[in-house]
Amino acid sequence: MKQQLLQRQLSNGMVLLGEPMPWLRSAAFTFLLPAGTCYEADGLDGLAALTSEMVQRGCAEYSSRQFLEALDELGVERGSSITTNHSAFSCSMPSEALLPTIELYSKMVLEPHLPVDQLDDALQLAMQDLRALDDEPSHRCFSELKRFRYPLPFGRISQGTREGLEAVSAEALEAFFRSTYSPSGSLLAVAGSFDWDELCDRVEELLGKWSPKPKVALPELKPEFGSLHVDHPSNQTHLALAYDSVSYEHPEYYQARGLVGVLSDGMSSRLFTEVREKRGLVYSVFATCFSLAGRGSVLCYAGTTTNRAEETLQVLLETIDSLKNGITEDELQRLKNRIKSSLVFEQESSSARSSQIASDWFYLGRVPDREEVCRRVDALTCESLKQHFCENLPKNFSLVTVGSQSLDLPDGTYNA
């Protein structure tokens, strides 16, 4: 069946997207609101996540418990997350429960209770999430890399800081909600089995009168480069490395994605083979593409022992640099097969599809269909990947290490 993307923009600026998947008996939605960490007030790091928690503690005629029980009765699997740009709410459910679930979330964003007497409980949960970073040095490593590479307001992490959370008041939370939970910049992406006309009518009825707020202007992103060490008593050293790449919006993004796939997709990838299997340097190593505010990066991680950290960094950089020597046909074919397999699996999951179309629309203002993606993947060649790498050689490296011993990037070649 031909893929179909349906789109409608409400008069208040909110965008509704729908991709019918009638072969499924489920439906899912991803609800993005322009309430990410980059919109937090200075000194209130963690406010976005705290607000996301509080808006789910009762709304309209529902108490906190009644809201959760109503979702459970509908059979809804749900989650929430905070990114730099968004507060996101995701739900999957039987198709007949889609409209009632959207009604509940509409009340959540329009009429939340934000109960002051539960703020301390929510704050304690936020503090637990923040402390959990110390128990997960690999996660802390990436959090510190984000703070280091991306200056304020882009470098904030969803968990915030202890000082920021302690400074949050009920008034600050209310002000953040009023200024950021707005239809202008919000996106509701639905995938699965549903009736489009019925969905449009119901969303218009529920959210059409939601009043927009003025958009918040953000500064230009200017990344920081160099090395940073975070002391952590351990026999392990965690390395997070970033370097410039093209962003998701760039015409050659699939070339960049292909190169990262050669580095890190699967147990036959170069990083896994060279750094782990041949040298036995690490217990975990990977790379991924990352885009923020129109700028792209490749992020790499390696977890190793302290006495092998310096060698690990050297081999990691050498393996990245090896891409200039070209890509083999076997590597290219494995890459294409993995990307196409992910597209197939995505068609079996309404939740995965709603998340993808929301992301595509945010970055691109459109949603490429599977045929376009397959064409772009099929167009990749060993020569085009090598050419892209040589024309966009890795530069402007940022390195963060977490452990008992610091590391620095080699002088010259890998510094900005």
HELIX and SHEET records of a PDB file:
HELIX    1   1 THR A   37  TYR A   39  5                                   3    
HELIX    2   2 LEU A   47  VAL A   55  1                                   9    
HELIX    3   3 SER A   64  GLU A   73  1                                  10    
HELIX    4   4 SER A   95  ALA A   97  5                                   3    
HELIX    5   5 LEU A   98  LEU A  110  1                                  13    
HELIX    6   6 VAL A  116  GLN A  118  5                                   3    
HELIX    7   7 LEU A  119  ASP A  135  1                                  17    
HELIX    8   8 PRO A  137  ARG A  149  1                                  13    
HELIX    9   9 ARG A  162  ALA A  167  1                                   6    
HELIX   10  10 ALA A  170  THR A  180  1                                  11    
HELIX   11  11 TRP A  196  LEU A  207  1                                  12    
HELIX   12  12 TYR A  253  SER A  264  1                                  12    
HELIX   13  13 ARG A  270  ARG A  270  1                                   1    
HELIX   14  14 LEU A  271  LYS A  278  3                                   8    
HELIX   15  15 THR A  306  ARG A  308  5                                   3    
HELIX   16  16 ALA A  309  ASP A  321  1                                  13    
HELIX   17  17 SER A  322  ASN A  325  5                                   4    
HELIX   18  18 GLU A  329  GLU A  346  1                                  18    
HELIX   19  19 SER A  350  LEU A  364  1                                  15    
HELIX   20  20 ARG A  370  ASP A  378  1                                   9    
HELIX   21  21 CYS A  382  GLU A  391  1                                  10    
SHEET    1   A 6 LEU A   6  GLN A   9  0                                        
SHEET    2   A 6 VAL A  15  PRO A  20 -1                                        
SHEET    3   A 6 LEU A 187  GLY A 192  1                                        
SHEET    4   A 6 SER A  26  LEU A  33 -1                                        
SHEET    5   A 6 SER A  87  PRO A  94 -1                                        
SHEET    6   A 6 GLU A  77  ILE A  82 -1                                        
SHEET    1   B 5 GLY A 226  ASP A 231  0                                        
SHEET    2   B 5 SER A 398  GLY A 403  1                                        
SHEET    3   B 5 GLN A 236  SER A 245 -1                                        
SHEET    4   B 5 ARG A 295  THR A 305 -1                                        
SHEET    5   B 5 VAL A 282  LEU A 292 -1                                        
END                                                                             
